Amino acid sequence: MEQQERQTAYKVSIGALLKETPTFTGEKFNYIEVMGKKVARISMIATVIDKYVSPEKPFVSLTIDDGTGQIRIKLFDKLEMVSDINIGDTILAIGWLKYFNNELYILPEIIKKMDVRWTMVRRLELEKSGIAKLASSQSFYPAQPEVQEPMPMQKKAEQEEVETERVDNNRNNGDIKEKTKTSFKPLTTPPTQLTKLPKNIKDGVLEAIKNNDEGIDIDDLIMQLNYPVAEINSTVTELIEEGKIYEPQPGKVRSIS
């Protein structure tokens, strides 16, 4: 069934997302259509300009800016994912789009610090795809972080919103977990063991790809390996040219054998 397929993590700009109207089924948010693509899961590189940690409830939010707009990443569990993320950091965020209380935000699966130079790489990727033209701003350079301490009333409202939103997420997350559980085959080698890869990067990348019978997103591959991002990308290109792997869809690779 289509509902059980693991959705592509599309590379989009924040401005392109915020410019479009969300699509719902009844009251449930489904996706945002960007250039004919139904975007529900995203891959985004941006700068953290604000971080809020609730003193009372397990909740953290990051406000990120990619130069075209701003959006929040919200975590209701697995808070350790952002324990070392600070204002000013450049991050890669992969996750699901959510819509609650008239706000579009990201529920993350993976968050990783990146070299700031990757913002330029992503900018060029978006310009090549044409998505950059949909951005609400002409500037692609992230705004300088501004630390703003929430007012007491804002903090109270935030905490009340978190409790309501947590219930809403728990109600809807079953769909996401089911999709991932039924369609995405996890690595046969635990991620902790992937750090002990062969010295030959090509063997390591190929092994990780082969461990995913249904293919793996390149962004997910980068998250799982302890090799430099540039070397992983160049190795993937080389393996494709050698005919050992192929790209069944943009941004996803699969072993031929």
C-alpha positions as CSV (number, residue, x, y, z in Angstrom):
1,M,0.0,0.0,0.0
2,E,1.2,3.5,-0.7
3,Q,0.7,4.5,3.0
4,Q,3.4,1.9,4.0
5,E,6.1,3.2,1.6
6,R,8.9,5.1,3.2
7,Q,8.6,8.6,1.9
8,T,11.5,10.5,0.2
9,A,13.2,13.1,2.3
10,Y,13.0,16.0,-0.2
11,K,15.7,18.8,-0.2
12,V,13.7,22.0,0.0
13,S,14.2,25.5,1.3
14,I,12.2,26.9,4.2
15,G,10.9,29.7,2.1
16,A,9.5,27.3,-0.5
17,L,7.6,25.4,2.2
18,L,6.2,28.4,3.9
19,K,5.0,29.9,0.6
20,E,2.7,26.9,-0.1
21,T,-0.6,25.9,1.4
22,P,-0.6,22.7,3.5
23,T,-2.8,19.9,2.3
24,F,-5.1,18.1,4.8
25,T,-7.4,15.1,4.9
26,G,-10.1,16.3,7.2
27,E,-8.2,17.8,10.1
28,K,-5.0,15.8,9.6
29,F,-2.0,17.4,7.9
30,N,-0.7,15.3,4.9
31,Y,1.9,17.2,2.9
32,I,2.9,20.4,1.2
33,E,3.1,20.4,-2.6
34,V,6.3,21.9,-3.9
35,M,6.9,21.9,-7.7
36,G,4.5,18.9,-8.1
37,K,6.1,16.9,-5.3
38,K,4.1,16.0,-2.2
39,V,6.5,16.9,0.5
40,A,5.9,15.3,3.9
41,R,9.5,14.4,4.8
42,I,12.4,16.8,4.4
43,S,16.2,17.1,4.4
44,M,17.3,20.6,5.3
45,I,20.6,22.4,6.0
46,A,20.2,25.6,8.0
47,T,21.6,27.6,10.9
48,V,20.3,27.4,14.4
49,I,19.3,30.9,15.5
50,D,17.4,30.1,18.7
51,K,17.2,27.2,21.2
52,Y,14.5,26.7,23.8
53,V,14.6,24.0,26.5
54,S,11.5,23.7,28.7
55,P,12.4,23.7,32.4
56,E,9.3,21.7,33.3
57,K,8.5,19.2,30.5
58,P,10.6,17.1,28.1
59,F,10.6,19.5,25.2
60,V,13.2,21.3,23.1
61,S,12.7,23.5,20.1
62,L,15.3,24.9,17.7
63,T,14.6,27.8,15.4
64,I,16.5,27.4,12.1
65,D,17.2,29.8,9.2
66,D,18.4,28.9,5.8
67,G,18.3,32.5,4.4
68,T,14.9,32.1,2.8
69,G,12.8,31.8,6.0
70,Q,12.7,30.3,9.5
71,I,11.0,27.2,10.9
72,R,11.1,25.4,14.2
73,I,12.3,21.9,14.9
74,K,10.4,20.4,17.9
75,L,11.5,17.4,20.0
76,F,9.2,15.8,22.6
77,D,11.5,12.8,23.3
78,K,15.1,11.8,22.4
79,L,16.2,15.2,23.6
80,E,19.8,14.0,23.7
81,M,19.7,14.3,19.9
82,V,20.3,18.1,20.3
83,S,22.2,18.2,23.6
84,D,25.3,19.4,21.8
85,I,23.5,21.7,19.3
86,N,23.9,25.4,20.1
87,I,22.9,28.7,18.6
88,G,25.1,29.5,15.6
89,D,25.6,25.8,14.6
90,T,24.9,24.7,11.0
91,I,22.9,21.5,11.0
92,L,21.5,18.9,8.7
93,A,17.9,18.0,9.8
94,I,16.0,15.0,8.4
95,G,12.4,14.6,9.6
96,W,8.7,14.8,9.1
97,L,6.7,18.0,8.5
98,K,4.0,18.6,11.1
99,Y,1.3,21.2,11.4
100,F,-0.2,22.2,14.7
101,N,-1.9,25.4,16.0
102,N,-1.4,27.1,12.6
103,E,2.4,26.4,12.7
104,L,4.4,24.3,10.3
105,Y,7.3,22.6,12.0
106,I,9.7,19.7,11.8
107,L,9.6,16.5,13.9
108,P,13.2,15.3,13.4
109,E,14.5,11.8,12.8
110,I,18.2,12.8,12.5
111,I,20.1,16.0,13.4
112,K,23.8,16.4,12.7
113,K,26.2,19.3,12.9
114,M,27.7,20.3,9.6
115,D,30.4,22.5,8.3
116,V,29.0,25.9,7.4
117,R,30.3,25.5,3.8
118,W,27.5,22.9,3.3
119,T,25.0,25.7,3.2
120,M,26.5,26.8,-0.1
121,V,26.4,23.2,-1.4
122,R,22.7,23.0,-0.5
123,R,22.1,26.4,-2.0
124,L,23.5,25.3,-5.4
125,E,21.5,22.1,-5.2
126,L,18.3,24.0,-4.7
127,E,19.1,26.5,-7.4
128,K,19.7,23.6,-9.8
129,S,16.4,22.0,-9.0
130,G,14.5,25.3,-9.4
131,I,13.2,25.2,-5.8
132,A,15.3,28.2,-4.9
133,K,13.0,30.4,-7.1
134,L,10.1,29.6,-4.9
135,A,11.8,31.0,-1.8
136,S,10.1,34.0,-0.1
137,S,13.5,35.8,0.1
138,Q,16.2,36.4,-2.5
139,S,18.9,36.0,0.0
140,F,20.3,32.5,0.7
141,Y,22.6,33.5,3.5
142,P,21.4,32.6,7.0
143,A,20.6,35.4,9.4
144,Q,22.9,36.1,12.3
145,P,21.7,34.4,15.4
146,E,19.8,36.5,17.9
147,V,19.4,35.2,21.4
148,Q,16.0,36.2,22.7
149,E,14.9,35.2,26.1
150,P,11.1,34.4,26.1
151,M,8.9,36.6,28.3
152,P,7.2,34.8,31.3
153,M,3.8,34.8,29.5
154,Q,5.4,33.4,26.4
155,K,7.1,30.6,28.4
156,K,3.7,29.7,30.0
157,A,2.0,29.6,26.7
158,E,4.8,27.5,25.2
159,Q,4.5,25.0,28.0
160,E,0.7,24.7,27.6
161,E,1.1,24.3,23.9
162,V,3.7,21.6,24.3
163,E,1.3,19.5,26.5
164,T,-1.5,19.8,23.9
165,E,0.8,19.1,21.0
166,R,2.4,16.1,22.7
167,V,-1.0,14.4,22.9
168,D,-1.7,15.3,19.2
169,N,1.6,13.8,18.2
170,N,1.1,10.7,20.2
171,R,-2.2,10.2,18.4
172,N,-0.7,10.7,14.9
173,N,2.7,9.2,15.3
174,G,1.4,5.7,15.0
175,D,1.0,6.3,11.2
176,I,4.7,7.4,10.9
177,K,6.0,4.5,13.0
178,E,3.9,2.1,11.1
179,K,5.3,3.4,7.8
180,T,8.9,3.1,9.0
181,K,8.4,-0.3,10.6
182,T,6.7,-2.0,7.7
183,S,8.6,-0.6,4.8
184,F,12.1,0.5,5.9
185,K,14.4,-2.4,6.6
186,P,16.9,-1.4,9.4
187,L,20.6,-2.1,9.0
188,T,21.6,-5.6,9.8
189,T,24.7,-4.2,11.4
190,P,23.9,-1.9,14.4
191,P,25.0,1.7,13.9
192,T,27.4,1.5,16.7
193,Q,29.3,-1.1,14.8
194,L,29.4,0.9,11.6
195,T,32.1,3.1,13.1
196,K,34.4,0.1,12.8
197,L,34.3,0.0,9.0
198,P,37.1,-1.2,6.7
199,K,40.0,1.1,6.1
200,N,39.0,1.2,2.4
201,I,36.2,3.7,2.3
202,K,34.7,2.2,-0.9
203,D,34.3,-1.2,0.9
204,G,32.7,0.6,3.9
205,V,30.2,2.5,1.8
206,L,29.3,-0.5,-0.3
207,E,28.8,-2.7,2.7
208,A,26.5,-0.1,4.3
209,I,24.4,0.1,1.1
210,K,24.2,-3.7,0.7
211,N,22.9,-3.9,4.3
212,N,19.7,-2.1,3.1
213,D,18.0,-4.3,0.6
214,E,15.4,-1.6,-0.3
215,G,18.1,1.1,-0.8
216,I,19.1,3.9,1.5
217,D,18.9,7.7,1.3
218,I,22.4,9.3,0.8
219,D,21.7,11.6,3.8
220,D,21.0,8.6,6.0
221,L,24.2,6.9,4.7
222,I,26.2,10.0,5.7
223,M,24.6,9.9,9.2
224,Q,25.6,6.2,9.7
225,L,29.3,6.4,8.5
226,N,32.3,7.9,10.2
227,Y,33.8,9.1,6.9
228,P,34.0,12.7,5.7
229,V,30.9,13.8,3.8
230,A,32.8,14.8,0.6
231,E,34.5,11.4,0.5
232,I,31.2,9.5,0.9
233,N,29.6,11.5,-1.9
234,S,32.5,11.0,-4.3
235,T,32.6,7.3,-3.4
236,V,28.9,6.9,-4.1
237,T,29.5,8.5,-7.6
238,E,32.4,6.2,-8.3
239,L,30.4,3.1,-7.3
240,I,27.5,4.2,-9.6
241,E,30.0,4.6,-12.5
242,E,31.4,1.2,-11.8
243,G,28.0,-0.3,-11.9
244,K,28.0,-1.7,-8.4
245,I,25.1,0.5,-7.2
246,Y,22.4,2.5,-8.8
247,E,20.1,5.4,-8.0
248,P,16.5,4.2,-8.2
249,Q,15.4,7.7,-7.4
250,P,17.2,11.0,-6.7
251,G,19.1,11.0,-3.5
252,K,18.7,7.2,-2.9
253,V,21.1,4.4,-3.8
254,R,20.8,0.6,-3.9
255,S,23.1,-2.2,-4.4
256,I,22.9,-4.1,-7.8
257,S,23.9,-7.5,-6.3
